[in-house]
Amino acid sequence: GKILHDHLRAIQLKFPQIGFLAGQGLVAGLACIRPGGHQQPDEDLAQSVVWRCAEKGLLLTAPVGPSNCTIRIAPPLTITPDAILDGCQALDEAFSEILAERETRLLATPAT
């Protein structure tokens, strides 16, 4: 669990859109929020990251929680440290790609 949570904390520090990290052992949750100071849930980001992870071969459950913005991570108890690292890399890449795509769409949208 320490390996998983250490890498998830590093991902959280990299992306301010991850509002909080919770969990213990091999169970964790990453809550996706909209940028800004109001900590508003971002269900679209959570769903997009879960789908992108699936495309990369990392299966996660659908976003959970009251606002469906928390990505639940619960690998098998027999997971190897290398598999945890691979999964965290896929999760990091998914966040990077989805947020870059959002930024591109925002820049391409004409101001009104």
N, C-alpha and C positions, 0 to 999 in steps of 0.2 A: 503493500500500500504506500510506503514512503516514496518509492520510485514514481508511482503514478501521481501522487499529490505534489511532489516536487516539480514534475514536468508540467502539471496543470497550473501550478502557481506561476511558473515562467510564462506560460501562454496567457494567463490572466494579466500579468504585468505588461505584456506586449500589446494587448487589445483592451482599451478602455470600455469597449462595448460588452465586456464581461463584467457584470455588476458584482457578482460574488461567486465564490467557490465554496461549496459545502460538501461534507461527506466524511467518511472514515474508512480506513482499510481500502478495499477494492471497489467501493461504491462512492461515486462523486456526482455532483451536479454543478453545471455552469449556467448561471442565469444571464441571458442576453438582454441588454438594455439599450435604449436609444441614447445617442450622444447628448450631452448637456447635464445639468445638475439635478434633474428631477427624477432620475432612476426609473423612467417609464419603461415597461416591458417591451421587448421587441420580438414578437412571435415570428415574424417573417424571417428575421436573421436566424433564429434558432432552427426553424424548419429548413431553411436553405443550407445551413451548415450540416444538419443531419443528412440531407439528401446528397450533398457533395461528398461527405464522408463515405456514404454507401457506394458512390461511384468509385471511390478510391479503395474499396474493399473493407472499410471499417463499418461494422454494423452497430448502430446505436438505436435506442428506443426513440419513438416520437417524442417531441418536447412535452414536458409534464409541468405540473404546478397549476396554481389558480389562473394564471394568464398564459399557459402553454409556452413559456419562454425559457424553461430550464432544460438544458441538454443533460440527460441522465446517462452516466457512464457506469457500467457494471460488467467488467470482463469476467470470464470464468476464473474460478479460484486456482485453476491449474495453469494460468497464463505465465509465460516466461518473461523475464526482464526485457529481452530483446523485442518480444511482441508488444509489450507496453510502450517501449520507445517508438516502435513503428506506428502504433496507434496514435500516440501523441503527435508524431510528425504529421500524420495524415490530418489530424484535427487542426493543427497549426496551419497547414497548407490550406485547408478548407476555409478557415476564418480569413486568411490573407486573400485568397481568391475571391470569395464572396464580397468582402469589403472593398476590394479593388474594383470589382464589377459595379458595385453601387456607386463608387466615386466616379467612374467613367460615365455612368448613366446620368448622374447629377450634372457633370460638366457638359454633357451633350444636350441637356434640357435647356431650351431658351428661357431666359428670365422673362417674367410677365409684369 
